[in-house]
Amino acid sequence: MNNKTLSRRQFVTGVTMGAAALAINPSILFAGMRNNITTLTGNTFNLSIGEQSVNFTGTTRQATTVNNSLPAPLLRLKEGEMITLHVKNNLKESTSIHWHGLILPSEMDGVPDISNDFHGIDPGQTFTYRFKAKQSGTYWYHSHSGYQEQTGLYGSIVIDPIDKDPFEYDKDYVVMLSDWTDEDPNDVYANLKKLSDYYNRGERTHSDLMNDIREKGVSGTWNSRKMWNQMRMSQRDLSDVTGYTYTYLTNGHTPDKGWVGLFNKGEKIRLRFINGSAMTFFDVRIPGLKMTVVAADGNNVQPVNVDEFRIGVSETYDVIVEPKDDMAYTIFAQDIARSGYARGTLTPNVSMTAEVPELDKVPNLTHTDMGMDMSNMAGMDHGSMDMGGKPSAGMDHSKMNMGQKPMAGMDNSKMNMSGGKKMSTMDSMVTHADTEFGPHVDMRSASPQYRLDDPGVGLRNNGRKVLTYADLRNLHMTHNYPDPDREVQLHLMGNMMRYMWSINGVKFSKAEPLRFKMGEVVRITLVNDTMMNHPMHLHGLWSDLETGDNMYIPRKHTVIVQPGAKISYRVIVDAKGSWAYHCHLLYHMAGMFRQVIVA
Amino acid sequence: MKLLTITLASYSIALSSLSFASMEDDPVLTKVMGEVEMRSTNGDNPRVWNIDAWVGQDLNKLWIKAEGERVGSNTEQSELQLLYSKAVAPFWDLQFGVKKDFNPKPSRNWGVIAAKGLAPYLFEIDASLFIGESGQSAVRLDAEYEYMLSQKLIISPEIEINIFGKDDELTGTGKGLSTVEAGLRLRYEITREFAPYIGINWEKKYGNTADFSATEGENIEDTQLVVGVRFWF
C-alpha cells in the first residue's frame, strides 16, 4: 500500500507542475516546458477539446489538444467506479474521443457513425461519456475523427486496481510515445498517394550495392535482390511515414532534451509505455537496464525479462526497471525505419543525463516478411523460380492449392516454424477471394506463417533479448477458455505504390459489416498480404491471442500482424452493438477498416 | 467529352462514400510533374519540356501529357495528349484518349492507347500506340530507370523510340524506325519535389526521317549536354 501512496504523490506533483506551466504560458506549449504530464484524478472529468499553438521544431503550429495539453491529460481512474466525462468541443469541426482498450457500452465507445447512437461531437457541443471502469491497467484515449489523433488529441489512462497489483514498485510513470509532424495530415496522406516512398529516406543506394557485391559477389547480390526487383518491392519499405517529417515525442517532449523521470537508487520503477503514434512502431530499450514486462495492453502477464521490445501503434506495455546505481539511463525508442527516436531519461538527479545510443542500421525486409515459407523451399533452387512479369502467379502458391485440397501435411511443417509449438485448433487454410485480385492489391503471401516468436524485421539476432508475442503469458490460467465456435479469416491487403489499403481486397466504404452473434466465440485469423506491420484493433471486445500456449492466453486490444505472417486470436463475443475494427496506422485506417455488429 | 463525364461522375460517387469521421480514403488529388531543360548545341540552345499532370483518384485519372521543344523564338515541336487513365493491374495503367501535334506544321491529330507503369526490375515504362488520320500510325516506347547514388543523388538513364507506319513528308516523318533518343541525367533532390539536374542527351534519326532531315539541312545525329530541373507538386 505504501508503494501506491508514493506513486500517487508522484502524479499529484505532475498536476501542480502542469498547472504552473499553463499559468506561465497559456498561449504556446513549447517543447520541454513541462516535466510531467498533466494528471486528472477522480471519477468526474471536464475535458475541453480545442486548438492550441505548439512549437516542437522551431515552427509554431496548431495542435488539437485536450485542456490545452499535448499529450492530453493523464486520466487516473479507479477500477469499479462509475466514470463521467464531459467532453466539450471548442473546435470548428466535429470531434470525438475513443477510450482505447476500455470495455464499455457501444454508445460510449466514441467512433462517429459506428458506435451506437454516436455521430461525433459537433462544434460548441458537450457530450457526456458515462461508463463503469470494469478493468485496471494502462490504456489511452484519442480522437476517432479525421486526423485529429495526428495533430495531438491523445492521452493516457491509468486505472488503479481494486486489488493490489501482483508486482511491486516505488515509482509509477507513464511514457507516452508519439509522432509529431508540422505538415497538415491531409498533405501527408496526399504525398503518400502521389509518391508512396515520399518519406522513405532509407532506400538502398550505391554504397549498399557495393557492400553486397563485396560480401556476396555479383551473382549472389543479383540473386538476393532478384525477387524484390521482379516484384517491384523495396526491401527498405519499413514505415510509410518517417523521421523525414516526424519529430518523435516522449510525454510531449522532443528528443533533444527528452522527458525526465526521477528515481532514487534501488527503487523499482513502473514504466507504462503507450504508443500513441499515428504511424510509428517503436523499438524500446534502456541501455544498462533489464526490463521486466508485467502487462501488455493493460492486462497483467507473467513477468518476462527483456532488453528490448517493439511496441506497435496503440499497444501498451508496462515494464518494471530497478536501477541499482546512482546514474542516469536513457529510454531509447527508435522508430522501426531507424529514421529517428524518442528519448527519455531516468535519473536520480535532473542534472545527470546518459548517453544516447546510435540508431541501429536500417534493416532489410526478408523473404520471411514476404510470407515465403522458407522451410518448404529448402532445397529448391531459388534463382530458378520464375516469378518474372507475373508476381501474382508466383505469389499465389496458396491459391493454386486452394481447390479444397487438405493441406494438413503442409500445415504441420508450418506449425513447426512457430517455435515448435502446437496450436490446439486446426490451422486454417489460406485462400484468396476474387476481390483480392486487381490493381488495388500488389501481393498475396505465398504461405503465411505463424511467427509469434519472431521479434520482427530489424530485431532478429541483434544480440539483445527482444520480447515476442510468444513470451506473453496471461498471469492467470485460461484452461477454461471456451473453444471457438467458428473462424473468420481476414486478409490485410494493399497496393503500396498506389497507397491503397483494404481487408480482403475490399475497402471500408465498399464493405459489408462483419456480424458476430452474441455469446459465440470467434477465432479471427489475420493474414498479412503486405510488406508492413499492421496493428489491428478490435473495439469493445478483447482479442485473446493464440500464442501457442492455451493454458495462459494473453489478452490484448491491439494485435500486430507482421508482414507476410498470420496470427490468430479468440474473441468472446459478449458486448452487443456496433464496433470499429481496424488497422491503427492512421493513414491505413480509412481503407483497412470494418464495422463489427454484435447482435 | 464522354470520358470526362464518366470520370467526373465517378468522382462524385466516391466523394460521398465515407460516413465515419472526415477521413476520405480516396480523395480527388492532382499531381503535376515535369522536366524542363536547356540543351547545348551549336547555335541557339533548344529548351525542352516534358510535363505530365493528372487529376483523379486511386484507380481513375484524367491524364495530360505535354512535350515540346523551342529553339530561339520557334516552337519546333509540341504536342499535347489528353487521356483517361485506368488502373488495370497493380503496377499498370491503361490510358486512352487523343493527341494533337501542334508543331511541326501542319498539325496532326491522333487517337492514343498507352500502357504506363512499372515493369519488373523497376523500369518505368510508357508505351503508346497512336492512330493518325489517313491511315497513319505510330508507336512510341519510353523507358526510364532510376539508380540511387545516395538518398538524394539519383542517376537515371532513359530511352525513347519512335516508329511510324507511313511516310509523312510534310512533318518530316519517315516510315519505320524514325528516331531514337537516349539520355542520362544526374539529379539532386533538394526536396522530394524539386531536383536540378545535369546530363547528356543523344538523338538520332533513321530511315526516311533521316533522309527528310538531311534534305532540310538538319542534323541526323546530335549529342547535347543538358541542364534542367525536375519537379512535381
Interface residues (C-beta under 8 A of the other chain):
Chain A: E93 S94 S96 V111 P112 D113 I114 G120 H144 S145 G146 Y147 N186 Y189 A190 N191 K193 K194 L195 Y198 R201 G202 E203 R204 T205 H206 S207 N229 Q230 M231 R232 G388 G389 P391 S392 G438 P439 H440 V441 D442 M443 N495 M497 R498 Y499 M500 W501 K507 F508 S509 K510 A580 M589 A590 G591
Chain B: S17 L18 S19 F20 A21 S22 M23 E24 D25 D26 P27 L29 K31 D58 L59 A87 V88 A89 P90 F91 W92 L118 A119 P120 Y121 L122 Y147 M148 L149 S150 Q151 R192 W232
